[in-house]
């Protein structure tokens, strides 16, 4: 195993897309940011220097961070932000994980432009559980705003209204030639006839789930969220923000140019969505290399923006590579509702949400508020009272028909608070994530920091243990770090709480985090202690 050192300078960089230039925040002036490539077992030491005018933190999405919660990164959860002019060194080891993960800013909406791939190759002297690919290519899906995304979210927070949507989707930072003014801003991936390549898809978009397809080529899924899967062949992928999927593609078509295209899966029912499409070009060695010239690329079939069936079919295809030893018996049976809601407008004020409200979101009716004086982990470690409470409810405070629309608002006014749920170190947790349709029915990509979990089952309607327990896959469920809770439906996940620390769980649509769709688990070992957690680094920022 090796130790790899990196310097990441967070800075403002002028970037032009859609014919408009503005300063975006980048790492080392690159957009997308630098790709990190390591082997399972290696240690990363990343010195982050903040030369931007915003607070920033970086998060290593999907990295287990065993005993190194201090390096996880969500601001005010495991660390205070790195102030402008400040720096912090993230140090952690990849333990047992292989595949594609990524890194991104975890402060306000900075991750709109601050992100990159984190590729973990098999550990020394071992290989992939599939045919060695000829080439490997990260394919990072993102979103582009003509405006500064921080201004977009600040305005929405001030008014209580829903923020603007982005101006384009992107592949490796480029919108692609179906957008205005983007002929040159198209990612081209050169390939050779007969080769089998590994494409590492990452959904780094801020607020949009995406379908992806490649014209005339099948994809064989071999990994998701850095866990190997039973190979399955499909023509469409669906990735929620935060999710990754590795696919093998054999270049078995006539030498030509083929579009890789991605378009929104906008599951909010009844809401028509701007379904513009981002493209990259898979280009055979055919002497047709100038974008915008030669034969026009072939376009793939993509599902409609509201094709919930296509999204479910994809997630149903995912299975662990081998039979797994599911953690059990269950010590903690949790039932969390996830969904949007509305806050009343403060008296005498005018608010921008529907019917003079403020947009809100919650888990079990608690709308998460970040502290600002300490991170939760620092407050716990130093026993500073008053920063958070440990009364996050194990089950919803009110029972009702969660998937019904137009439920009386009096039933479901979220409570804004910083509540955590305590888990005993080593306990086995089973969590039902139940979508609610109070304000809108939507698929929520729920991510847990510091853990991978097994997805035992997914379904539509209200979860009903009496009949749905029978649907659990206890043989080869997929292991992920982000689960798309189906629109008007539920998902059941299971994990063992074997990593001490404070671990954020949230919807990976950033607009929903802004509205409070988050909570944190506090995993203690010993008695009220974090005994096996490493000491905080000396340069850990203070608030
Ligand atoms: Cu990509 Cu809090 O996560």
Boltz pocket constraint, residues with backbone or C-beta under 6 A from the ligand:
constraints:
  - pocket:
      binder: B
      contacts: [[A, 59], [A, 61], [A, 74], [A, 104], [A, 106], [A, 242], [A, 447], [A, 449], [A, 504], [A, 506], [A, 508]]
      max_distance: 6.0
